[in-house]
């Protein structure tokens, strides 16, 4: 079986591999395979067998299958507008300088 451990899940493989082969003797419960791999169930947010998302508790896999496991990931829910902060201080503070003030050459009056 072709195995892909996404994200930090490769940490649980003794050789820290993210892609490798595992031999199975017949059809096996997915949870049993995950336990053999040493990956904690709680670390898996998404499992796919042959590129189809499956339930960990119900899926069965065989030697010819492809298994992809992914941990929970953050971000990506909705794009947010980037905030611009002054490297000198927070916006609106007396310590913050405007972008034009930071770019003015020495000796010139700042607006």
Beta strands, then each sheet from edge to edge (+ up, - down):
strand 1: 2-5
strand 2: 19-21
strand 3: 28-29
strand 4: 46-49
strand 5: 52-54
strand 6: 60-61
strand 7: 66-70
sheet 1: 2+ 1- 7- 4+ 5-
sheet 2: 3+ 6-
end
